[in-house]
Every structure is written in C-alpha cells, then in structure tokens.
Amino acid sequence: MNKKFRITTTVLLILVLAGIIFYPKVKPLFASRSNVPGNPGPGSGPGGGTGRQVLNVSGYLIKPIQMNDPVMSTGTLRPDEEVELSFETSGKIVGINFTEGTRVKKGDLLAKINDKPLQAQLQKLQAQIKLVEEKEFRQRSLLTRDAISQESYDQIVTELQTTQADINLIKARISETELRAPFDGIIGLRYLSEGSYATPSTKIARLVKISPIKIEFSIPERYAGEVNIGFPVSFDVDDKMYQATVYAVDPKIELNTKSIVIRALYPNKKEELKPGRYTSVTLLLSQIDNAIAIPTEALIPEMEGEMVYVYRGGKASSVKVTTGLRTESLVQVVNGLKFGDTLITTGILQLRQSLPVVLDTLIVNP
C-alpha cells in the first residue's frame, strides 16, 4: 500500500514540475485570436474594445427622376342627367307606354292622362274658327270697297285672334296630359299603373342618363387656383383606373369643410360605371422633372433639420439635406445631395459617421 502511494505521489510531482517548466512555451498556442493580424478579437463586436465593426448595408443610387404632387380625394359617381318623371296636371292615367329598365329617346310618349274633355273643347274651337275665318274674309273684301268701316273689320279680326288663342291654350293643356322623355336615357322602375289618379306631385318613374357620367369630389381650398376646366383627373373603381376631365369648379368654398367641390366627366360609352358608387380620385397638381428623390425610410429627422447617410470610400458619411415635395414613398431633396451619390437605405439606426460599411445591394431608381 505504501509502495503504491509513493509511486502515485512521485508521478504527480513529476507532472507539476513539467507544467511549471513547459507552461511559458505552450501559452502562445492558446493566445487570443485578437493578437493575430486580420482577425477580430472578442472586443471587436459592438461594445467591445479596440475593434471596428463592418456593417452590411443596401445602397440607393441617385439618378434623375420625375416627381408629381398628387392630391387624393374621395368622390361619388353621378349621372349626367337625372329626373323624377311626373305629370304637369292631374287626372286618371289611361296609358303607360314604357317598359321598366329600357332605353327611351327624347320626346318619346311615356304615359298619358285622360284628355277627352280637352279634345272636345278643341274640336269645338276648331269649328268656330272656320266660321270666323270666312267672316273675316268677307269683311276684308267689303273693306276694300269701303262697304264697311275699319272698326267693324277690326272687331272681326280680334274675334279671330281670340279664337286662335283659345285653340292654342287647349292644345297646351292637352300636352300637359302627355308625359314625354326630356332626354335620351334609361327609365327606371314605375310607381303607378294604368287607372291610377296622378297629380303633379305624383312620381311616375325615374329617368337617368349615364353616358357620360360625372365624378363629384372636393379638394382643399389651398388648391383653388390650380384646378381649372380641362384639368385631367384619375379615379379608381374596383381597382381599375379611369381618366376623366374637369368640366366645372364651384366658385364658392364650403364654409364647414374649407374645400372646393369639383365635377369631372368620363365618357362611359360602354356604361360600365353606375351612378351612386364611391371612388378614389387623384389629381397631379405639379410635375418636377430631373428631381433628386430618395426613399422616405432613408431620411433621419434631427433637432436642426434632416439628414441622410451616403456611401463614400467604404464608409458612412452623414449629410444634412433640405427636402421639398413628398409623396407616399419618395421625398425630394433640394439641397445636400447630387446625382451619382449612393444613399444608404438600411441599418440606419446603427450608422455612425465614418463607420466602415459594405454594400450588399445597390438599387438603381428607374
């Protein structure tokens, strides 16, 4: 037992002495990689010691671009013409001459009120006027021979004119019993049947004209002087874009909303658009050619203004900029950048002045 203990003790002592002797020579084999040139050590990461981080970023090559100043609004589609059809007089409906939902032409007879009493009066007056005309002819012949006085002839002329006026009045009343289409269009549902009693306040049907169709919308008052008759307008219905033209601008500003009501016209020849629908309207009020435009996410707001980072010589360089026109995705830069600069668009929060960066992706605007 004592022999084994002595052997074990001797071996341990030899190992300790060997470690003391050889440790200075072995230590370099386990030295930190930070001492090896070209290899970053433990302190090279964020918050480390003397190492510098190299950040991978995406770049945006600045080239001339055309920018527009869009104004967005919500509009309503309205028919070109629309009317609630009704009679001008009261009476019993004796005829309806249209089919619901069909096209009619201007002047077509749509419905009729009983006019028999008026027709009888017309026939009576037409018979009377024949006698008066013959009497006037005879009186005129006598007047040329001085057989009657001028006063007698004037009386018969007045009687003739009065009878003719009565005939015109009856014809006008008869026309009031006829409901005719005031314009070409599509007639809607009817609300009365034959035999119903109608008055001027009774609605018979609705007549609409949807080719062309109107787009009514509003814009803020500050654009009052920029939109005139003939101005082009884009509007969206069911994710499909259409082009219209402004034909009317309300001269008065709405007091409650401080906006201006505008109407545009779209041909709608195929009548694919129906009145009453809502639509998104876009107006391009200004156009800038050869503009310097950058993505909005690359712009950094500061207390003194705004800045961006550009890629120069493998490093990030901060540049103060002055902005102008803004759209949903782009911002115009008036001062600070030039064509050919490479804007850094990713890793914005990690960037610092003169920080080494590597461009992974370069985007070239169209």
C-alpha positions in Angstrom: 0.0 0.0 0.0 2.8 2.4 0.9 4.6 1.4 -2.2 1.6 2.4 -4.4 1.2 5.7 -2.6 4.8 6.6 -3.1 4.6 5.8 -6.9 1.4 8.0 -7.2 3.0 10.9 -5.3 6.1 10.7 -7.5 4.1 10.8 -10.7 2.0 13.8 -9.6 5.2 15.7 -8.6 6.8 15.0 -12.0 3.7 16.3 -13.8 3.6 19.5 -11.7 7.3 20.2 -12.4 6.8 19.5 -16.1 3.9 22.0 -16.2 6.0 24.7 -14.5 8.8 24.1 -16.9 6.8 23.9 -20.2 3.9 26.4 -19.5 5.6 29.6 -20.9 6.3 27.7 -24.2 2.7 26.3 -24.5 0.8 29.5 -23.6 1.2 31.1 -27.1 -0.7 28.2 -28.6 -3.8 29.3 -26.7 -3.4 33.1 -27.1 -6.4 35.2 -28.1 -7.2 35.5 -31.8 -7.2 39.2 -31.3 -3.5 39.1 -31.4 -3.5 37.6 -34.9 -3.4 40.3 -37.6 -6.5 40.5 -39.6 -8.7 38.6 -37.2 -11.1 40.4 -34.9 -11.0 39.5 -31.3 -13.5 39.4 -28.5 -13.5 43.2 -28.2 -14.2 43.8 -31.9 -18.0 43.5 -31.7 -20.4 46.2 -30.5 -19.4 47.4 -27.1 -16.0 45.7 -27.4 -12.6 47.2 -27.1 -10.5 48.4 -29.9 -12.1 46.5 -32.9 -14.2 48.3 -35.6 -17.5 46.8 -36.8 -18.1 46.4 -40.5 -21.8 46.8 -41.3 -23.5 45.3 -44.3 -26.0 47.8 -45.9 -28.1 48.4 -49.0 -27.5 51.4 -51.3 -29.7 53.6 -53.5 -28.0 55.2 -56.5 -29.4 58.7 -57.0 -30.4 59.4 -60.6 -32.8 62.0 -62.2 -36.5 61.2 -61.6 -39.8 62.8 -62.4 -41.9 63.6 -59.4 -45.6 64.6 -59.2 -47.6 66.3 -56.4 -50.7 64.1 -56.1 -53.9 65.2 -54.2 -56.1 62.4 -53.1 -59.8 62.7 -52.6 -63.0 60.6 -52.3 -65.7 61.1 -54.9 -69.1 60.0 -55.9 -70.3 58.9 -59.4 -73.4 60.8 -60.5 -75.5 60.5 -63.7 -75.1 63.1 -66.4 -78.8 63.8 -66.2 -81.5 62.5 -63.8 -85.1 63.4 -63.3 -88.2 62.2 -61.4 -90.9 62.0 -64.0 -94.4 63.4 -63.2 -97.3 65.0 -65.0 -97.9 68.7 -65.1 -101.6 68.3 -64.4 -103.9 66.0 -62.5 -106.0 63.2 -64.0 -106.5 59.5 -64.5 -103.7 57.6 -66.2 -105.1 55.9 -69.3 -101.8 54.7 -70.8 -98.2 53.7 -69.9 -96.0 53.2 -72.9 -92.7 52.2 -71.5 -91.0 49.1 -70.1 -89.1 49.4 -66.9 -85.3 49.4 -67.3 -85.3 50.2 -71.0 -83.9 52.9 -73.1 -86.0 55.8 -74.3 -85.4 58.6 -76.7 -86.0 62.3 -76.2 -89.7 63.1 -77.0 -91.0 59.5 -76.6 -94.5 59.4 -75.1 -94.1 57.5 -71.8 -97.6 57.9 -70.2 -100.9 59.6 -70.9 -103.7 61.1 -68.8 -107.3 61.2 -69.9 -107.8 64.3 -72.1 -111.2 63.6 -73.7 -112.8 66.8 -72.3 -110.0 68.9 -73.7 -110.2 67.2 -77.0 -113.9 68.0 -77.2 -113.2 71.7 -76.4 -110.5 71.7 -79.1 -112.9 70.3 -81.7 -115.5 73.0 -80.8 -113.0 75.8 -81.2 -111.6 74.5 -84.4 -115.2 74.5 -85.8 -115.7 78.1 -84.6 -112.5 79.4 -86.1 -113.5 78.2 -89.6 -116.6 80.4 -89.4 -114.7 83.3 -88.1 -112.1 83.0 -90.8 -114.8 83.0 -93.5 -116.4 86.1 -91.9 -113.0 87.8 -91.8 -112.5 87.1 -95.5 -115.8 88.7 -96.4 -115.3 91.7 -94.2 -111.9 92.3 -95.8 -113.5 92.3 -99.2 -116.1 94.8 -98.1 -113.5 97.0 -96.5 -111.6 97.2 -99.8 -114.7 98.6 -101.4 -115.4 100.9 -98.5 -118.7 99.0 -97.8 -117.9 98.7 -94.0 -115.9 100.7 -91.6 -112.4 100.0 -90.4 -113.8 99.5 -86.8 -116.2 96.7 -88.0 -113.3 94.9 -89.7 -111.1 95.3 -86.6 -113.7 93.6 -84.4 -113.8 90.5 -86.6 -110.0 90.3 -86.7 -110.0 90.5 -82.9 -112.5 87.7 -82.7 -110.4 85.6 -85.0 -107.3 86.1 -82.9 -109.1 85.3 -79.7 -110.4 82.0 -81.1 -106.9 81.1 -82.2 -105.6 81.9 -78.8 -108.2 79.7 -77.2 -107.2 76.8 -79.5 -103.5 77.3 -78.5 -104.5 77.2 -74.8 -106.4 73.9 -75.2 -103.5 72.4 -77.1 -101.1 73.4 -74.3 -103.4 71.8 -71.7 -103.6 68.6 -73.8 -99.8 68.5 -73.9 -99.8 68.6 -70.1 -101.6 65.3 -70.1 -98.7 63.7 -72.0 -95.6 62.5 -70.2 -92.7 62.6 -72.6 -89.0 61.8 -72.2 -87.0 65.1 -71.7 -83.7 63.4 -72.9 -82.2 60.1 -74.0 -81.7 57.7 -71.2 -82.7 54.6 -69.2 -86.0 54.7 -67.5 -86.2 53.0 -64.0 -89.0 51.4 -62.1 -92.5 52.8 -62.4 -94.6 53.5 -59.3 -98.1 53.7 -60.8 -100.3 51.6 -63.0 -102.9 52.4 -65.6 -106.1 53.6 -63.9 -104.3 55.4 -61.1 -105.0 59.1 -60.4 -101.9 61.2 -60.8 -101.2 64.7 -59.6 -98.1 67.0 -60.3 -96.6 65.7 -57.1 -97.0 62.0 -58.0 -93.8 60.3 -59.1 -94.2 58.1 -62.2 -90.7 56.8 -62.7 -87.0 58.0 -62.8 -85.1 58.7 -66.0 -81.3 58.7 -65.9 -78.5 59.3 -68.4 -75.2 57.6 -67.5 -73.2 58.2 -70.7 -71.3 60.3 -69.9 -71.0 60.0 -66.2 -70.0 62.7 -63.6 -67.4 62.4 -60.8 -68.0 64.8 -57.9 -65.3 65.3 -55.3 -63.7 68.0 -53.1 -60.2 69.3 -52.7 -58.7 71.6 -50.0 -59.1 75.3 -50.6 -55.3 75.9 -50.9 -55.5 74.3 -54.4 -58.3 76.6 -55.6 -56.1 78.3 -58.2 -54.5 75.1 -59.5 -57.5 73.2 -60.8 -59.4 74.6 -63.8 -61.7 73.4 -66.5 -60.0 70.8 -68.6 -57.7 69.5 -65.8 -57.1 65.7 -66.1 -58.3 63.5 -63.2 -57.7 59.9 -62.4 -60.2 57.8 -60.4 -60.3 54.2 -59.2 -63.3 51.9 -59.3 -62.8 48.2 -58.3 -59.0 48.6 -58.6 -59.3 49.8 -62.2 -58.2 53.3 -63.2 -60.1 55.6 -65.4 -59.3 59.1 -66.8 -61.8 62.0 -66.6 -61.7 65.7 -67.3 -62.8 68.6 -65.0 -65.7 70.4 -66.5 -67.0 72.5 -63.6 -65.4 74.1 -60.4 -67.7 75.5 -57.8 -66.8 79.2 -57.3 -67.7 79.1 -53.6 -65.6 77.5 -50.8 -67.6 75.3 -48.4 -67.6 77.1 -45.0 -67.7 73.9 -42.9 -65.0 71.9 -44.7 -63.0 74.7 -46.3 -63.0 72.7 -49.5 -64.0 73.2 -53.2 -66.5 71.0 -55.0 -65.3 69.9 -58.4 -67.0 67.8 -61.1 -65.3 65.8 -63.8 -66.7 64.0 -66.8 -66.0 60.5 -68.0 -67.4 59.3 -71.4 -68.7 55.9 -70.0 -69.6 54.8 -73.5 -70.0 51.2 -72.5 -72.0 52.3 -69.4 -69.8 50.0 -67.2 -69.9 52.6 -64.4 -73.1 53.1 -62.4 -74.1 56.2 -60.5 -74.0 56.2 -56.8 -70.7 54.4 -56.3 -67.8 55.8 -54.4 -64.4 56.3 -56.0 -60.9 57.3 -55.1 -59.8 60.4 -57.1 -56.2 61.5 -57.8 -55.1 64.9 -59.2 -51.5 65.5 -60.2 -51.1 69.2 -59.4 -47.4 69.7 -60.1 -44.7 67.9 -62.0 -40.9 68.2 -61.4 -38.5 66.8 -63.9 -34.9 65.7 -63.1 -35.6 65.7 -59.4 -33.4 64.2 -56.7 -35.7 61.8 -54.8 -34.9 59.4 -52.0 -36.9 56.8 -50.2 -38.6 58.1 -47.1 -37.1 55.5 -44.9 -33.6 56.8 -45.5 -34.4 60.3 -44.1 -33.4 60.9 -40.5 -35.1 63.7 -38.6 -32.9 65.8 -36.2 -33.4 68.8 -34.0 -31.5 71.0 -36.5 -33.3 69.6 -39.6 -33.0 66.3 -41.5 -30.0 64.2 -42.6 -29.1 61.1 -44.6 -26.1 58.8 -44.8 -24.3 58.3 -48.1 -21.6 55.7 -49.0 -18.2 57.2 -49.6 -14.9 55.3 -49.7 -16.2 52.3 -47.9 -17.6 54.4 -45.0 -20.9 56.0 -44.0 -20.9 59.8 -44.3 -23.7 61.9 -42.8 -25.1 64.7 -45.0 -27.6 67.4 -44.0 -30.4 67.8 -46.6 -33.2 70.2 -47.4 -36.4 68.5 -48.5 -39.2 69.6 -50.8 -42.1 67.7 -52.4 -43.2 64.5 -50.6 -45.1 61.5 -51.9 -46.1 58.2 -50.3 -42.7 56.6 -50.9 -40.3 59.4 -52.0 -39.0 62.7 -50.7 -37.5 65.4 -52.9 -34.1 66.6 -51.8 -33.5 70.2 -52.8 -30.0 70.7 -51.2 -27.4 68.3 -49.9 -27.2 65.5 -52.5 -26.2 65.3 -56.1 -26.8 62.8 -59.0 -24.5 59.8 -58.6 -24.4 59.7 -54.8 -25.1 56.4 -53.2 -27.6 56.7 -50.4 -27.6 54.1 -47.6 -31.1 52.8 -47.0 -30.7 50.0 -44.4 -29.2 49.8 -41.0 -29.9 53.5 -40.4 -30.1 53.2 -36.6 -26.7 51.5 -36.4 -24.9 54.0 -38.7 -22.3 56.5 -37.4 -20.1 59.0 -39.1 -17.1 57.2 -40.8 -18.4 53.8 -39.8 -17.0 51.1 -42.2 -19.8 49.6 -44.3 -20.1 47.1 -47.1 -22.7 47.4 -49.9 -24.6 44.2 -50.2 -27.2 45.5 -52.6 -27.3 48.6 -54.9 -30.7 49.8 -56.1 -30.9 52.0 -59.2 -34.1 54.0 -59.5 -35.8 53.8 -62.9 
